[in-house]
């Protein structure tokens, strides 16, 4: 019987899965769009939906629960200061998954997972800022 087998194991230990989804959630909050495999995207969606719901609630207990889940205080700050107010009027459905073909190396199904009503400038913003800072240092 198949009782209580709700989620995919993704060929990882439970600690590895928790760490991977914490990192993926932090990346999705930072860039508001990431590319990953389809099964990982499908498993990440409920995690992100619950985090945005916590951000909408906005109290201290919710903030602590979100920090313990994503393990990144800067991304938790963005979650509560930017994303929570953005989705205040929306009743769920904060994440969109779009199929993106197959990976060349192993033919794994790929997907783009993104926040709906996302900020187009957020994707790669930290990388652009880092490169600009490096160029400034090199010019001096």
KAMOUR-V586881 format. One line per field, one symbol per residue. burial: I if it has 24 or more other C-alpha atoms within 12 Angstrom, else O. A space follows every 50 residues. Layout:
burial->???
//
This chain:
burial->OOOOOOOOOOOOOOOOOOOIIIIIIIIIIIIIIIIIIIIIIIIIIOIIII IIIIIIIIOOOIIOIIIOIIIIOOIIIIIIIIIIOOIOOOOOOIIIIIOO OOOOOOOOOIIIIIIIOIOOOIOOOOOOOOOOOOOOOOOO
//
